[in-house]
Amino acid sequence: MEMGKYYGLQKKTIKDTEYRRDFFSSSMREKEELLSDECKTLLQNVEKEVSYFPIPESTVDKSLKTFYTDSWMMERKYKGTTGHEGTDIMASINERGIYPVVSMTDGTVTNLGWLEKGGYRIGITSESGTYYYYAHLDSYAGISEGEQVIAGELLGYMGDSGYGPEGTKGKFAVHLHVGIYSYKDGEEISVNPYYVLRSLENKKLKYAYF
């Protein structure tokens, strides 16, 4: 039975649905050494790269909390039906432009600007090639595409932008959509960020915002 489990894990690639859904969970990390080289490499890269939760704690207003659930691949409807490829960090105070968003990792800003679904978004590519995606921002923090950022650096502010032409806001509650992607043979492959975020709960920076 144990050998069967081992060979089953060895056959998995990063495209495997179960691997993507359970990415970074405690059960996956416990059996890390049994994973295929490809699956193990992505897991270890993210483990080395992530340093901070993307929303700092407020030292001024303790009511400014955030919350999130595992919504991986839950149904989303906008110009068709798709699966949710990330985790939405919701704001306890539904007001755009209050909550700062920081980079979870070091990396290079490889995408910056408007996407119809993602609104004002930032994409940061780490040294390993892993892509960290932050969407629905209200504004940016004066960074530019091609710039190097460090973990904990301010990227912008949480908002409710997207689902329309540039500048569209207010189509949904204020939140930050976090996505994590790898690339294989030119194909973009998303993994579930939920367990990564859970692992960063005790790694929140403290900012004075209200």
Buried (B, 14 or more C-beta within 10 A) or exposed (E): EEEEEBEEBEEBEBBBEEBBBBBBBEEBBEEEEBBBEBBBBBBBBBEEBBBBBBBBBBEEEEEBBBEBEBBBBEEEEEEEEEEBBBBBBBBEBEEBBBBBBBBBBBBBBBBBEBBEBBBBBBBBBBEBEBBBBBBBBBBBBEBEEEBEBEBBBBBBBBBBBBBBEEEBBEEBEBBBBBBBBBEEEEEEBBBBBBBBBBBBEEEBBEBEBE
